[in-house]
Amino acid sequence: MGVIGIGRIGVDQRHIETFNSLPLLHRDPFDGIIIATALSEGMTIITGDENIQKYDVPWVW
C-alpha cells in the first residue's frame, strides 16, 4: 500500500484530457473530474457512489 495523505491537487491539462476521454456512463461533470484526476495521478477514490464505481478507476469503500 502506498502513502496515505490528504492534500490539494489543482486540475491541469492532463486531467481535462483524461476527462474528455471518459465514457459517458453518467452526467455528473464533478464526478468526471474526480475520476480523471485519480486516473491521471494514479490515485484510489474512496467512495460509496455507484456511478463512480462504474468506471475503470481504483476505488474502495
mmJSON file of the N, C-alpha and C atoms, coordinates in Angstrom:
{"data_MODEL":{"atom_site":{
"group_PDB":["ATOM","ATOM","ATOM","ATOM","ATOM","ATOM","ATOM","ATOM","ATOM","ATOM","ATOM","ATOM","ATOM","ATOM","ATOM","ATOM","ATOM","ATOM","ATOM","ATOM","ATOM","ATOM","ATOM","ATOM","ATOM","ATOM","ATOM","ATOM","ATOM","ATOM","ATOM","ATOM","ATOM","ATOM","ATOM","ATOM","ATOM","ATOM","ATOM","ATOM","ATOM","ATOM","ATOM","ATOM","ATOM","ATOM","ATOM","ATOM","ATOM","ATOM","ATOM","ATOM","ATOM","ATOM","ATOM","ATOM","ATOM","ATOM","ATOM","ATOM","ATOM","ATOM","ATOM","ATOM","ATOM","ATOM","ATOM","ATOM","ATOM","ATOM","ATOM","ATOM","ATOM","ATOM","ATOM","ATOM","ATOM","ATOM","ATOM","ATOM","ATOM","ATOM","ATOM","ATOM","ATOM","ATOM","ATOM","ATOM","ATOM","ATOM","ATOM","ATOM","ATOM","ATOM","ATOM","ATOM","ATOM","ATOM","ATOM","ATOM","ATOM","ATOM","ATOM","ATOM","ATOM","ATOM","ATOM","ATOM","ATOM","ATOM","ATOM","ATOM","ATOM","ATOM","ATOM","ATOM","ATOM","ATOM","ATOM","ATOM","ATOM","ATOM","ATOM","ATOM","ATOM","ATOM","ATOM","ATOM","ATOM","ATOM","ATOM","ATOM","ATOM","ATOM","ATOM","ATOM","ATOM","ATOM","ATOM","ATOM","ATOM","ATOM","ATOM","ATOM","ATOM","ATOM","ATOM","ATOM","ATOM","ATOM","ATOM","ATOM","ATOM","ATOM","ATOM","ATOM","ATOM","ATOM","ATOM","ATOM","ATOM","ATOM","ATOM","ATOM","ATOM","ATOM","ATOM","ATOM","ATOM","ATOM","ATOM","ATOM","ATOM","ATOM","ATOM","ATOM","ATOM","ATOM","ATOM","ATOM","ATOM","ATOM","ATOM"],
"id":[1,2,3,4,5,6,7,8,9,10,11,12,13,14,15,16,17,18,19,20,21,22,23,24,25,26,27,28,29,30,31,32,33,34,35,36,37,38,39,40,41,42,43,44,45,46,47,48,49,50,51,52,53,54,55,56,57,58,59,60,61,62,63,64,65,66,67,68,69,70,71,72,73,74,75,76,77,78,79,80,81,82,83,84,85,86,87,88,89,90,91,92,93,94,95,96,97,98,99,100,101,102,103,104,105,106,107,108,109,110,111,112,113,114,115,116,117,118,119,120,121,122,123,124,125,126,127,128,129,130,131,132,133,134,135,136,137,138,139,140,141,142,143,144,145,146,147,148,149,150,151,152,153,154,155,156,157,158,159,160,161,162,163,164,165,166,167,168,169,170,171,172,173,174,175,176,177,178,179,180,181,182,183],
"type_symbol":["N","C","C","N","C","C","N","C","C","N","C","C","N","C","C","N","C","C","N","C","C","N","C","C","N","C","C","N","C","C","N","C","C","N","C","C","N","C","C","N","C","C","N","C","C","N","C","C","N","C","C","N","C","C","N","C","C","N","C","C","N","C","C","N","C","C","N","C","C","N","C","C","N","C","C","N","C","C","N","C","C","N","C","C","N","C","C","N","C","C","N","C","C","N","C","C","N","C","C","N","C","C","N","C","C","N","C","C","N","C","C","N","C","C","N","C","C","N","C","C","N","C","C","N","C","C","N","C","C","N","C","C","N","C","C","N","C","C","N","C","C","N","C","C","N","C","C","N","C","C","N","C","C","N","C","C","N","C","C","N","C","C","N","C","C","N","C","C","N","C","C","N","C","C","N","C","C","N","C","C","N","C","C"],
"label_atom_id":["N","CA","C","N","CA","C","N","CA","C","N","CA","C","N","CA","C","N","CA","C","N","CA","C","N","CA","C","N","CA","C","N","CA","C","N","CA","C","N","CA","C","N","CA","C","N","CA","C","N","CA","C","N","CA","C","N","CA","C","N","CA","C","N","CA","C","N","CA","C","N","CA","C","N","CA","C","N","CA","C","N","CA","C","N","CA","C","N","CA","C","N","CA","C","N","CA","C","N","CA","C","N","CA","C","N","CA","C","N","CA","C","N","CA","C","N","CA","C","N","CA","C","N","CA","C","N","CA","C","N","CA","C","N","CA","C","N","CA","C","N","CA","C","N","CA","C","N","CA","C","N","CA","C","N","CA","C","N","CA","C","N","CA","C","N","CA","C","N","CA","C","N","CA","C","N","CA","C","N","CA","C","N","CA","C","N","CA","C","N","CA","C","N","CA","C","N","CA","C","N","CA","C","N","CA","C","N","CA","C","N","CA","C"],
"label_alt_id":[null,null,null,null,null,null,null,null,null,null,null,null,null,null,null,null,null,null,null,null,null,null,null,null,null,null,null,null,null,null,null,null,null,null,null,null,null,null,null,null,null,null,null,null,null,null,null,null,null,null,null,null,null,null,null,null,null,null,null,null,null,null,null,null,null,null,null,null,null,null,null,null,null,null,null,null,null,null,null,null,null,null,null,null,null,null,null,null,null,null,null,null,null,null,null,null,null,null,null,null,null,null,null,null,null,null,null,null,null,null,null,null,null,null,null,null,null,null,null,null,null,null,null,null,null,null,null,null,null,null,null,null,null,null,null,null,null,null,null,null,null,null,null,null,null,null,null,null,null,null,null,null,null,null,null,null,null,null,null,null,null,null,null,null,null,null,null,null,null,null,null,null,null,null,null,null,null,null,null,null,null,null,null],
"label_comp_id":["MET","MET","MET","GLY","GLY","GLY","VAL","VAL","VAL","ILE","ILE","ILE","GLY","GLY","GLY","ILE","ILE","ILE","GLY","GLY","GLY","ARG","ARG","ARG","ILE","ILE","ILE","GLY","GLY","GLY","VAL","VAL","VAL","ASP","ASP","ASP","GLN","GLN","GLN","ARG","ARG","ARG","HIS","HIS","HIS","ILE","ILE","ILE","GLU","GLU","GLU","THR","THR","THR","PHE","PHE","PHE","ASN","ASN","ASN","SER","SER","SER","LEU","LEU","LEU","PRO","PRO","PRO","LEU","LEU","LEU","LEU","LEU","LEU","HIS","HIS","HIS","ARG","ARG","ARG","ASP","ASP","ASP","PRO","PRO","PRO","PHE","PHE","PHE","ASP","ASP","ASP","GLY","GLY","GLY","ILE","ILE","ILE","ILE","ILE","ILE","ILE","ILE","ILE","ALA","ALA","ALA","THR","THR","THR","ALA","ALA","ALA","LEU","LEU","LEU","SER","SER","SER","GLU","GLU","GLU","GLY","GLY","GLY","MET","MET","MET","THR","THR","THR","ILE","ILE","ILE","ILE","ILE","ILE","THR","THR","THR","GLY","GLY","GLY","ASP","ASP","ASP","GLU","GLU","GLU","ASN","ASN","ASN","ILE","ILE","ILE","GLN","GLN","GLN","LYS","LYS","LYS","TYR","TYR","TYR","ASP","ASP","ASP","VAL","VAL","VAL","PRO","PRO","PRO","TRP","TRP","TRP","VAL","VAL","VAL","TRP","TRP","TRP"],
"label_asym_id":["A","A","A","A","A","A","A","A","A","A","A","A","A","A","A","A","A","A","A","A","A","A","A","A","A","A","A","A","A","A","A","A","A","A","A","A","A","A","A","A","A","A","A","A","A","A","A","A","A","A","A","A","A","A","A","A","A","A","A","A","A","A","A","A","A","A","A","A","A","A","A","A","A","A","A","A","A","A","A","A","A","A","A","A","A","A","A","A","A","A","A","A","A","A","A","A","A","A","A","A","A","A","A","A","A","A","A","A","A","A","A","A","A","A","A","A","A","A","A","A","A","A","A","A","A","A","A","A","A","A","A","A","A","A","A","A","A","A","A","A","A","A","A","A","A","A","A","A","A","A","A","A","A","A","A","A","A","A","A","A","A","A","A","A","A","A","A","A","A","A","A","A","A","A","A","A","A","A","A","A","A","A","A"],
"label_entity_id":["1","1","1","1","1","1","1","1","1","1","1","1","1","1","1","1","1","1","1","1","1","1","1","1","1","1","1","1","1","1","1","1","1","1","1","1","1","1","1","1","1","1","1","1","1","1","1","1","1","1","1","1","1","1","1","1","1","1","1","1","1","1","1","1","1","1","1","1","1","1","1","1","1","1","1","1","1","1","1","1","1","1","1","1","1","1","1","1","1","1","1","1","1","1","1","1","1","1","1","1","1","1","1","1","1","1","1","1","1","1","1","1","1","1","1","1","1","1","1","1","1","1","1","1","1","1","1","1","1","1","1","1","1","1","1","1","1","1","1","1","1","1","1","1","1","1","1","1","1","1","1","1","1","1","1","1","1","1","1","1","1","1","1","1","1","1","1","1","1","1","1","1","1","1","1","1","1","1","1","1","1","1","1"],
"label_seq_id":[1,1,1,2,2,2,3,3,3,4,4,4,5,5,5,6,6,6,7,7,7,8,8,8,9,9,9,10,10,10,11,11,11,12,12,12,13,13,13,14,14,14,15,15,15,16,16,16,17,17,17,18,18,18,19,19,19,20,20,20,21,21,21,22,22,22,23,23,23,24,24,24,25,25,25,26,26,26,27,27,27,28,28,28,29,29,29,30,30,30,31,31,31,32,32,32,33,33,33,34,34,34,35,35,35,36,36,36,37,37,37,38,38,38,39,39,39,40,40,40,41,41,41,42,42,42,43,43,43,44,44,44,45,45,45,46,46,46,47,47,47,48,48,48,49,49,49,50,50,50,51,51,51,52,52,52,53,53,53,54,54,54,55,55,55,56,56,56,57,57,57,58,58,58,59,59,59,60,60,60,61,61,61],
"pdbx_PDB_ins_code":[null,null,null,null,null,null,null,null,null,null,null,null,null,null,null,null,null,null,null,null,null,null,null,null,null,null,null,null,null,null,null,null,null,null,null,null,null,null,null,null,null,null,null,null,null,null,null,null,null,null,null,null,null,null,null,null,null,null,null,null,null,null,null,null,null,null,null,null,null,null,null,null,null,null,null,null,null,null,null,null,null,null,null,null,null,null,null,null,null,null,null,null,null,null,null,null,null,null,null,null,null,null,null,null,null,null,null,null,null,null,null,null,null,null,null,null,null,null,null,null,null,null,null,null,null,null,null,null,null,null,null,null,null,null,null,null,null,null,null,null,null,null,null,null,null,null,null,null,null,null,null,null,null,null,null,null,null,null,null,null,null,null,null,null,null,null,null,null,null,null,null,null,null,null,null,null,null,null,null,null,null,null,null],
"Cartn_x":[0.846,0.0,0.886,0.466,1.227,1.038,1.565,1.454,0.022,-0.525,-1.87,-1.721,-2.381,-2.296,-3.45,-3.577,-4.613,-3.935,-4.325,-3.759,-4.643,-4.225,-4.962,-4.235,-5.021,-4.466,-5.271,-4.593,-5.27,-5.581,-6.61,-6.967,-6.058,-5.379,-4.497,-4.891,-4.108,-4.43,-4.553,-3.688,-3.769,-5.121,-5.61,-6.897,-8.03,-7.971,-9.007,-8.978,-7.789,-7.684,-8.228,-7.92,-8.461,-9.974,-10.467,-11.904,-12.599,-12.016,-12.614,-12.607,-11.754,-11.69,-12.577,-13.181,-14.014,-15.308,-15.767,-17.085,-18.159,-19.247,-20.328,-21.265,-20.874,-21.68,-22.716,-22.481,-23.477,-23.074,-23.895,-23.723,-23.207,-22.599,-22.108,-20.672,-20.453,-19.092,-18.132,-18.619,-17.737,-17.192,-18.036,-17.545,-16.512,-16.759,-15.815,-14.447,-14.41,-13.13,-12.433,-13.192,-12.605,-12.004,-12.747,-12.277,-11.035,-11.09,-9.966,-8.717,-8.891,-7.756,-7.148,-7.988,-7.487,-6.721,-7.261,-6.582,-5.258,-5.243,-4.036,-2.941,-3.336,-2.384,-2.088,-2.728,-2.502,-3.057,-4.21,-4.816,-6.019,-6.414,-7.611,-8.666,-9.905,-11.014,-11.689,-11.958,-12.731,-14.161,-15.065,-16.43,-17.403,-18.62,-19.727,-20.643,-20.232,-21.04,-20.999,-22.129,-22.2,-21.901,-22.145,-21.838,-20.335,-19.573,-18.116,-17.588,-18.185,-17.731,-17.962,-18.732,-18.951,-17.718,-16.841,-15.67,-14.493,-13.565,-12.374,-11.331,-11.626,-10.756,-10.663,-9.483,-9.391,-10.262,-11.034,-11.855,-11.975,-12.236,-12.51,-13.652,-14.339,-15.352,-15.461],
"Cartn_y":[-1.178,0.0,1.234,2.269,3.494,4.413,5.579,6.603,7.125,7.255,7.801,9.227,10.148,11.539,12.331,13.514,14.409,15.682,16.142,17.364,17.903,18.982,19.597,19.344,19.089,18.92,19.818,20.673,21.516,20.724,21.125,20.497,21.065,20.177,20.642,20.01,20.266,19.82,18.292,17.558,16.094,15.618,16.246,15.854,16.126,17.264,17.613,16.642,16.295,15.342,13.974,13.535,12.256,12.345,13.447,13.667,13.548,14.179,14.162,12.777,11.877,10.526,9.526,9.951,9.031,8.699,7.449,7.129,7.86,8.204,8.917,7.899,7.44,6.46,7.137,8.384,9.224,10.671,11.622,13.005,13.993,13.539,14.469,14.871,16.11,16.512,16.563,16.801,16.851,15.454,14.431,13.058,12.758,13.238,13.011,13.601,14.78,15.406,14.616,14.124,13.294,12.031,11.381,10.156,10.445,11.487,11.836,12.177,12.882,13.232,11.975,11.086,9.842,9.023,8.918,8.162,8.813,10.121,10.845,10.782,10.755,10.815,9.449,8.372,7.032,6.882,7.494,7.501,6.558,6.211,5.422,6.337,6.201,7.01,6.25,6.931,6.36,6.833,5.898,6.295,5.138,5.471,4.527,4.836,5.805,6.254,5.22,4.6,3.552,4.081,5.354,5.919,5.973,6.338,6.359,4.94,4.005,2.619,1.96,2.579,2.068,2.244,3.162,3.485,2.584,2.456,1.646,2.466,2.739,3.533,2.804,2.783,2.133,2.852,2.081,2.664,1.661,2.185,1.365,2.004,1.179,1.682,0.751],
"Cartn_z":[0.0,0.0,0.0,-0.728,-0.846,0.345,0.208,1.235,1.272,2.452,2.611,3.121,2.453,2.856,2.278,2.748,2.256,1.791,0.64,0.107,-0.994,-1.583,-2.688,-3.987,-5.019,-6.359,-7.282,-8.014,-8.988,-10.254,-10.943,-12.213,-13.29,-14.026,-15.084,-16.423,-17.437,-18.794,-18.889,-18.172,-18.19,-17.688,-16.631,-16.058,-17.052,-17.721,-18.701,-19.879,-20.353,-21.46,-21.061,-19.848,-19.359,-19.213,-18.662,-18.521,-19.874,-20.906,-22.238,-22.868,-22.383,-22.945,-22.2,-21.083,-20.307,-21.043,-20.926,-21.478,-20.677,-21.316,-20.64,-19.981,-18.797,-18.066,-17.185,-16.848,-16.19,-16.412,-16.023,-16.478,-15.434,-14.361,-13.346,-13.668,-14.138,-14.521,-13.335,-12.135,-10.97,-10.666,-10.774,-10.627,-11.704,-12.916,-14.008,-13.722,-13.139,-12.793,-11.687,-10.716,-9.653,-10.257,-11.143,-11.793,-12.635,-13.449,-14.314,-13.504,-12.41,-11.557,-10.947,-10.442,-9.857,-10.893,-12.085,-13.142,-13.522,-13.671,-14.073,-13.014,-11.756,-10.653,-10.04,-10.561,-10.011,-8.607,-8.366,-7.037,-6.975,-5.757,-5.497,-4.903,-5.362,-4.854,-3.722,-2.635,-1.538,-1.732,-2.068,-2.389,-2.256,-1.954,-1.998,-3.173,-4.009,-5.141,-6.262,-6.528,-7.542,-8.942,-9.194,-10.507,-10.748,-9.743,-9.88,-10.028,-9.321,-9.362,-10.723,-11.598,-12.957,-13.843,-13.461,-14.27,-13.9,-14.823,-14.627,-13.888,-12.623,-11.765,-10.418,-9.802,-8.498,-7.458,-6.699,-5.642,-4.486,-3.309,-2.125,-1.352,-0.58,0.358,1.513],
"occupancy":[1.0,1.0,1.0,1.0,1.0,1.0,1.0,1.0,1.0,1.0,1.0,1.0,1.0,1.0,1.0,1.0,1.0,1.0,1.0,1.0,1.0,1.0,1.0,1.0,1.0,1.0,1.0,1.0,1.0,1.0,1.0,1.0,1.0,1.0,1.0,1.0,1.0,1.0,1.0,1.0,1.0,1.0,1.0,1.0,1.0,1.0,1.0,1.0,1.0,1.0,1.0,1.0,1.0,1.0,1.0,1.0,1.0,1.0,1.0,1.0,1.0,1.0,1.0,1.0,1.0,1.0,1.0,1.0,1.0,1.0,1.0,1.0,1.0,1.0,1.0,1.0,1.0,1.0,1.0,1.0,1.0,1.0,1.0,1.0,1.0,1.0,1.0,1.0,1.0,1.0,1.0,1.0,1.0,1.0,1.0,1.0,1.0,1.0,1.0,1.0,1.0,1.0,1.0,1.0,1.0,1.0,1.0,1.0,1.0,1.0,1.0,1.0,1.0,1.0,1.0,1.0,1.0,1.0,1.0,1.0,1.0,1.0,1.0,1.0,1.0,1.0,1.0,1.0,1.0,1.0,1.0,1.0,1.0,1.0,1.0,1.0,1.0,1.0,1.0,1.0,1.0,1.0,1.0,1.0,1.0,1.0,1.0,1.0,1.0,1.0,1.0,1.0,1.0,1.0,1.0,1.0,1.0,1.0,1.0,1.0,1.0,1.0,1.0,1.0,1.0,1.0,1.0,1.0,1.0,1.0,1.0,1.0,1.0,1.0,1.0,1.0,1.0,1.0,1.0,1.0,1.0,1.0,1.0],
"B_iso_or_equiv":[0.0,0.0,0.0,0.0,0.0,0.0,0.0,0.0,0.0,0.0,0.0,0.0,0.0,0.0,0.0,0.0,0.0,0.0,0.0,0.0,0.0,0.0,0.0,0.0,0.0,0.0,0.0,0.0,0.0,0.0,0.0,0.0,0.0,0.0,0.0,0.0,0.0,0.0,0.0,0.0,0.0,0.0,0.0,0.0,0.0,0.0,0.0,0.0,0.0,0.0,0.0,0.0,0.0,0.0,0.0,0.0,0.0,0.0,0.0,0.0,0.0,0.0,0.0,0.0,0.0,0.0,0.0,0.0,0.0,0.0,0.0,0.0,0.0,0.0,0.0,0.0,0.0,0.0,0.0,0.0,0.0,0.0,0.0,0.0,0.0,0.0,0.0,0.0,0.0,0.0,0.0,0.0,0.0,0.0,0.0,0.0,0.0,0.0,0.0,0.0,0.0,0.0,0.0,0.0,0.0,0.0,0.0,0.0,0.0,0.0,0.0,0.0,0.0,0.0,0.0,0.0,0.0,0.0,0.0,0.0,0.0,0.0,0.0,0.0,0.0,0.0,0.0,0.0,0.0,0.0,0.0,0.0,0.0,0.0,0.0,0.0,0.0,0.0,0.0,0.0,0.0,0.0,0.0,0.0,0.0,0.0,0.0,0.0,0.0,0.0,0.0,0.0,0.0,0.0,0.0,0.0,0.0,0.0,0.0,0.0,0.0,0.0,0.0,0.0,0.0,0.0,0.0,0.0,0.0,0.0,0.0,0.0,0.0,0.0,0.0,0.0,0.0,0.0,0.0,0.0,0.0,0.0,0.0],
"pdbx_formal_charge":[null,null,null,null,null,null,null,null,null,null,null,null,null,null,null,null,null,null,null,null,null,null,null,null,null,null,null,null,null,null,null,null,null,null,null,null,null,null,null,null,null,null,null,null,null,null,null,null,null,null,null,null,null,null,null,null,null,null,null,null,null,null,null,null,null,null,null,null,null,null,null,null,null,null,null,null,null,null,null,null,null,null,null,null,null,null,null,null,null,null,null,null,null,null,null,null,null,null,null,null,null,null,null,null,null,null,null,null,null,null,null,null,null,null,null,null,null,null,null,null,null,null,null,null,null,null,null,null,null,null,null,null,null,null,null,null,null,null,null,null,null,null,null,null,null,null,null,null,null,null,null,null,null,null,null,null,null,null,null,null,null,null,null,null,null,null,null,null,null,null,null,null,null,null,null,null,null,null,null,null,null,null,null],
"auth_seq_id":[1,1,1,2,2,2,3,3,3,4,4,4,5,5,5,6,6,6,7,7,7,8,8,8,9,9,9,10,10,10,11,11,11,12,12,12,13,13,13,14,14,14,15,15,15,16,16,16,17,17,17,18,18,18,19,19,19,20,20,20,21,21,21,22,22,22,23,23,23,24,24,24,25,25,25,26,26,26,27,27,27,28,28,28,29,29,29,30,30,30,31,31,31,32,32,32,33,33,33,34,34,34,35,35,35,36,36,36,37,37,37,38,38,38,39,39,39,40,40,40,41,41,41,42,42,42,43,43,43,44,44,44,45,45,45,46,46,46,47,47,47,48,48,48,49,49,49,50,50,50,51,51,51,52,52,52,53,53,53,54,54,54,55,55,55,56,56,56,57,57,57,58,58,58,59,59,59,60,60,60,61,61,61],
"auth_comp_id":["MET","MET","MET","GLY","GLY","GLY","VAL","VAL","VAL","ILE","ILE","ILE","GLY","GLY","GLY","ILE","ILE","ILE","GLY","GLY","GLY","ARG","ARG","ARG","ILE","ILE","ILE","GLY","GLY","GLY","VAL","VAL","VAL","ASP","ASP","ASP","GLN","GLN","GLN","ARG","ARG","ARG","HIS","HIS","HIS","ILE","ILE","ILE","GLU","GLU","GLU","THR","THR","THR","PHE","PHE","PHE","ASN","ASN","ASN","SER","SER","SER","LEU","LEU","LEU","PRO","PRO","PRO","LEU","LEU","LEU","LEU","LEU","LEU","HIS","HIS","HIS","ARG","ARG","ARG","ASP","ASP","ASP","PRO","PRO","PRO","PHE","PHE","PHE","ASP","ASP","ASP","GLY","GLY","GLY","ILE","ILE","ILE","ILE","ILE","ILE","ILE","ILE","ILE","ALA","ALA","ALA","THR","THR","THR","ALA","ALA","ALA","LEU","LEU","LEU","SER","SER","SER","GLU","GLU","GLU","GLY","GLY","GLY","MET","MET","MET","THR","THR","THR","ILE","ILE","ILE","ILE","ILE","ILE","THR","THR","THR","GLY","GLY","GLY","ASP","ASP","ASP","GLU","GLU","GLU","ASN","ASN","ASN","ILE","ILE","ILE","GLN","GLN","GLN","LYS","LYS","LYS","TYR","TYR","TYR","ASP","ASP","ASP","VAL","VAL","VAL","PRO","PRO","PRO","TRP","TRP","TRP","VAL","VAL","VAL","TRP","TRP","TRP"],
"auth_asym_id":["A","A","A","A","A","A","A","A","A","A","A","A","A","A","A","A","A","A","A","A","A","A","A","A","A","A","A","A","A","A","A","A","A","A","A","A","A","A","A","A","A","A","A","A","A","A","A","A","A","A","A","A","A","A","A","A","A","A","A","A","A","A","A","A","A","A","A","A","A","A","A","A","A","A","A","A","A","A","A","A","A","A","A","A","A","A","A","A","A","A","A","A","A","A","A","A","A","A","A","A","A","A","A","A","A","A","A","A","A","A","A","A","A","A","A","A","A","A","A","A","A","A","A","A","A","A","A","A","A","A","A","A","A","A","A","A","A","A","A","A","A","A","A","A","A","A","A","A","A","A","A","A","A","A","A","A","A","A","A","A","A","A","A","A","A","A","A","A","A","A","A","A","A","A","A","A","A","A","A","A","A","A","A"],
"auth_atom_id":["N","CA","C","N","CA","C","N","CA","C","N","CA","C","N","CA","C","N","CA","C","N","CA","C","N","CA","C","N","CA","C","N","CA","C","N","CA","C","N","CA","C","N","CA","C","N","CA","C","N","CA","C","N","CA","C","N","CA","C","N","CA","C","N","CA","C","N","CA","C","N","CA","C","N","CA","C","N","CA","C","N","CA","C","N","CA","C","N","CA","C","N","CA","C","N","CA","C","N","CA","C","N","CA","C","N","CA","C","N","CA","C","N","CA","C","N","CA","C","N","CA","C","N","CA","C","N","CA","C","N","CA","C","N","CA","C","N","CA","C","N","CA","C","N","CA","C","N","CA","C","N","CA","C","N","CA","C","N","CA","C","N","CA","C","N","CA","C","N","CA","C","N","CA","C","N","CA","C","N","CA","C","N","CA","C","N","CA","C","N","CA","C","N","CA","C","N","CA","C","N","CA","C","N","CA","C","N","CA","C","N","CA","C"],
"pdbx_PDB_model_num":[1,1,1,1,1,1,1,1,1,1,1,1,1,1,1,1,1,1,1,1,1,1,1,1,1,1,1,1,1,1,1,1,1,1,1,1,1,1,1,1,1,1,1,1,1,1,1,1,1,1,1,1,1,1,1,1,1,1,1,1,1,1,1,1,1,1,1,1,1,1,1,1,1,1,1,1,1,1,1,1,1,1,1,1,1,1,1,1,1,1,1,1,1,1,1,1,1,1,1,1,1,1,1,1,1,1,1,1,1,1,1,1,1,1,1,1,1,1,1,1,1,1,1,1,1,1,1,1,1,1,1,1,1,1,1,1,1,1,1,1,1,1,1,1,1,1,1,1,1,1,1,1,1,1,1,1,1,1,1,1,1,1,1,1,1,1,1,1,1,1,1,1,1,1,1,1,1,1,1,1,1,1,1]
}}}
